[in-house]
Amino acid sequence: FYLVMEKLHSDMLEMILTRPAKRLNERQTKFLIYQILVALRYLHSKSIVHCDLKPENVLLAKCEDFPQ
């Protein structure tokens, strides 16, 4: 079983590298890691395993409450 999605133009690595400092602060990092872990927990609860988890494969949507 596999899932095919449309190509999005914003991945986590791109978002980080386009920031002036090319990194996230601690609060932003914790926020992103928490969201990724919540998503993985949901996938695992449905017996779905992500076999290629890396920053380029974490797709981002516009998030209004992203910490500054």
N, C-alpha and C positions, 0 to 999 in steps of 0.2 A: 504494500500500500504506500502511496506517496501523494503529496499535495503539490499542485502547480499553481503558482500565483503570478499575477501581473508584475512586471518589473517596476519597482518603486524607485524614486530618485533620491531617497534619503535613508541612508543606513547609519548605524551608530558610529562607525569609524569615520565616515565622511563628516558627520556632525561635529565630532571632536576635533578633527584636523582642520576644519574651517573656522574654529574659534581662534581669537587672537593669541591666546596662550597655548593653543594646541593641546589643551588638557581640561579636565573638569575639576572643580573644587570638591572637597570631601562630601558636602551635602548633596551635590548633584550626582556624584558617584554612588552614594548610598541609595538615592532615589532610583537610579537606573538599575542597579543590582537587585533591589527589592522587586521592582516590576518584572524583571527577567525571571527571578525565582518564583514569583506568583504564577507567571505564565507556564513555567516548567512544571510546577506542581499540578496545575490544571491538566496539562498534556499527559503527565504520568498517571493522573487519576483516570484518564480515558485510555490507558495502555498505549499511549503514543510516545515514542522516543525520538528526540531530535538528534540525528547522527552527525551533524556538522555545525555545532554551536561555536560561533566566533563573531567578533564585532561586525564584520561585513554582512553577516546573516541576521543580525538583529535589526529589523525594519522598524522605523520610527514613524509615528503619526504626530501631527501637531499637537502639542500638549500645553494647554494654557496654564496649568499649575506646576510647570517645571521649575524647580528652585533656581533662583538667580544667585 
